[in-house]
């Protein structure tokens, strides 16, 4: 069955989709380095043991490494890698990741972002990753990987058409960006509104990956794709769930049954936008990695933090298949 993984990767993003087709899609990457076995095992043990207090389960202290996470689960190849937009917290470790998994297809935007690593403003991120990405972007390879720049409403083989050009392919619909959103982002040098926003449909369920999409993106989505984003099952919150000085009215339409937040200091997270609408949230800091096993008619949710799982679900159990603990289901 299809499985979605929302990884706990510092203050960044990384999501993995295992499709019915056998393809693996990865959306963004962060904290990805060729792993050191000893340090990886130690982090895993500490993350599972952490108990936390007052609802803070401290999982952001123990980030997952997407490379070792995938290898431990037998995921050895990537059919498509989607970089939502050119921020370093969405491409941290991209050089090691691509060298390890050699994605066949690379979804990117024709942005004109430039970064200067000489002044230290890029913090923990590495110039090697920016240089690697810039080479892919500017050299525009046709193979190894095949680079695709796709816009809202695009239709194509494998992502939303089958191999025979019929059916739904891997169930991925591109809601944003548009060429106009990209041009505006390049003009303003604020690249959040050139983020890919991807709707994934499987077994009658809708999972919405929002990148760092901002006001203009959501104006477009509600104008052109409102019916498609109504009442989604799971929303991967835009900008990791941060306030971002934005309007949250789009939540009235999207109305997610469950939303995943990434890591950020709690002062920066837009909890009230969800709580005021009685919309439930799960954060990486609580759950660690979050795994969604899809089937009709429900989605089964597993988390890697046992303490959080048992607090939410007293009858939680360990799933060897997902190396995680049952959190609950949504229908």
N, C-alpha and C positions, 0 to 999 in steps of 0.2 A: 504494500500500500504506500502511497505518497507520504513523505515525512518532511516536515519543515523544522529547521533548527535555528533558533535565535540565540546567538552566542553572547556570552558575557565577556566583552573584549575591551576592558578599560572604558574610557569615555569615547567610544567609537561605535561602528556598526559592522556586523557581519551576519548574514543570513544564508542558509543553505537549503535548497529544495531538492529532494530526491523524487523524481517523477516516475509515473507508471512506465514511461518509455525506457527507463534505465538511464536517462540523462541526469546529470547533476548540474543545477544552476547555483552559482554563488553570487550574492548581491553584496558588494562592498567587502572590505577586509580590514582588520585592525589587529594589532598585536600578533602578527604572523611572522615567525622566525623559524628557521630550521631548528628543531627542538633539541635540547639537551635532556636526555632521558631522566637523569637524577632530579634535576630541578622541576621537570614536568610532573613527575610522580609525586614529589613533595607538595607542589601546589595543589594537585588534585586531592591529596589526603587532607590537607589543611582546609580546603574549601568545603569538603564533605563534613569535616568535624566542627566547623564554626557554628556556634549556637546563637550568638548575638543577643541583644536585649532590646526591649521596647519596640519590637517589630523591625529592628535593624539587624539583618542577618549578615551584613558585612561581606557579601560575596564579591563586591567590586575590588576587594583587596586581593582576590585570587583569580585573575583573568584567565580565560581559556586561550590557548594558542590554536588558531584555526587549522594549522598544518597538522599538528599532532592529533587534534580532535578528529579530523577527517581520516587520518591514517589508522587511528585506533578503531574506527568504525568501518574499515574496509573500503573507504571511498578513495579510489586511486586515480581518478581522472575527473576533469571538469569539462562539460560540454560547452557551457557559456558562463562567462564572468561579466557581470553588469556593474560598472562603476557609476553610481548615481550622479556624482558631480565631483569636481576636482579639489576637494578638501582633504587634508592629510589624514584626518581621523577616519576616512573611508578608504584609504589606500596605504595604511601603515603596514609595511611588510609585503607589499605587492611584488617586489622583485623576487624575494624568496618563494612566495606563493606561486608565481608563474613558472619559476624554474622547477618547482617540485611537481606541479600538476599539469603544466603545459595546456592551458585552456584552448579549445578549438576555436571558440568565438568570443569576441570581446566587444561588448556594447559600451560606447563612449559618446561624448558630445564634442562638437567642434568648438570648444571653448578656447579662449586665448589667455588663460591664467598663466602668470609667471610667479615664481617664488624665489626669495632670496634667503639663503641659509647662512649668510655671512654675519648677520647681526644677532643670531640666536633667537629670533622671534618665533621660530618654528618648534621650539621646545624639544620635547622628547622624540620628535620625528626625524627621520634620516634622509639626507640629501640623495642617497643612493636610490631610494624609492621614488622620489620626485623625478630624478633623471631617467629612471627606467620607464616610468609612466610617460614622461614627455617624449621619449623616443617612440613609444607606441603611438602616441597621439599625433606627433608631427611627421613621422615617417609613413604613417597610414599603411601598414602592411596589409596585403591581400590574403596572406596565409601565415599561419604559425605566430599568433592567432589571426583569424580573419576579423578585421575591425569593421564594426557596423555602427553607423550613426542613424538612429531610428527616431521618428517623431510620433506624436499622438495620433492614434488611429492606424498605425502601420499594420499591414497584414503580410505574413511571410511563412515560408515553409519551416516546420519544426517548432517555432514558438507559438503560433496560433493556427497553423495548418498542419495536417498530418503529412507523412512522407509522400503520400499520393496526392497532396494538395487538397485533401478533404479533411473534414473533422477538425478537432480543436488543437491538434499538436500537443504541446506541453502546457497549454492553458494559460499563456501569458499575454495579457493585453497591455499596451502602452497607452497610458492616459496623459502623460506629459513627459518631456517638454514639447513645445511647438517651436518652429523656427523663430517665431516672434519672441517667445520667452527667452530663447537662447541669445538672440541679438540684444535684447534688453539687459540680460545678465552680463554680457560682454561689455556693454556700454557703461553699466554701473559698477562693474568689477565686484558685484555681489552675486555669487554663483549658486545660491540656494534655489533661486527660481529657474534654474536650468536643470534641476534634479529630475532624473527619471522617477516617475510614479508608476508602479506596476501592479495591476490587478491579476491575481492568480486564482483560477477557478478549478476546483477538482471535487468530484463526488457531490456536486450540488452546493459546495461551500465556497465562500469568497474570502480571500486573504489579501489585504491591501498593504503594499510596501511603499512608504511615503517619502523615503529619502530625507532631504532637508527642505522639502517644498515649503514655500511661503505664500504670502497673500495672492500674488498674481497667478501662481499655479492653481490655487484652489478656485479662484474666480473662473479660470478656464475650465477646470474639471466640472464645476457645478453648472457651467453654461453648456458644455458639450457632452458630459458623461454622467449627468445626475442620476439617471435610472440605474446605471451600472454600479454606482458606489453607494446606493441606498442600502442600509441595514446589512453591513458586512459582518462576517463572523469574527474576524480578527483584523485589527489595525496595528501595523508597526508604526508607532507614533512618529510624526514628522519631527525632525531635529531632536531625536532621542526623547521627546516629551518636554523639552525646555520651553519656557515662556516665550522667548524670542520676540517679544513686543508685537504680538499678532492677534488677529481676530480668530476666535474659535467657533464661529457660528457654523462652519461646515460640519461640525460634529452632530448638529441636529439632523443632518441628512445621512451622514455616514453611520451614525448610531451603532457603533461596534458593540458586539456582545462581550468582547474582551479586547483590551489594548495592552501591548507590550511597550514598556518604557526601557530605554537604555540607562546608562549610568551618568549621573551628574550630581553635584551637590543639591540637596533637597530644596534649598532656597531658590534654585533656578528651574525647578520642575513645575509644570503647570497642573498640579494636582486638582486645583479647584475647578478648572474647566471640565474635568471628568466628573468629579464628585457632585458638582451642582446639577449635573444631568443624570446622576445615578448610574454612571458607566464604570464598570469594574476595570481595575488596572493590575498588572503584574510587572514588577521591575526586576532587572537583572541583579540589582543589589540584594533583593529578597531571594530570588529563585536560583541564581547562578545561570546556567544554560537552560533554555526552555525548548522543549521538543513537542511538536504537535503531530500526532499520528492521525491521518485522515481516513475516514470511512463513512459510508452512509449508514445511519443518519446523523452521526455525531463526530466530534473532534475530541480525541483524548489528549490531555495535556500532562506532560511529565516535566519535572524540574530536577536539577542535580543537587540542590540543597535539601537534604533529608529533613533538617529541623523545620524549614519553612513548609515543606510538603505535609508533614505530620501535624503542624499547627493548623493548616487550612483543612486538611483531610485526615481525621484521626484514623481512618481505615486505609491510609496510604500503604502502598506496597512497592517493593523494588522490582523494576523491570530490567532483566538482564539484556533484553533486546535493545533497549534504549540507554542502558547504564544510567538510569535515572528513576525518580520516585513519582508515583501517580499523584497528581494534584487535583484532578477532576475532569469533567467532560462538559462540553457545550453542544447544544443541539440546534 
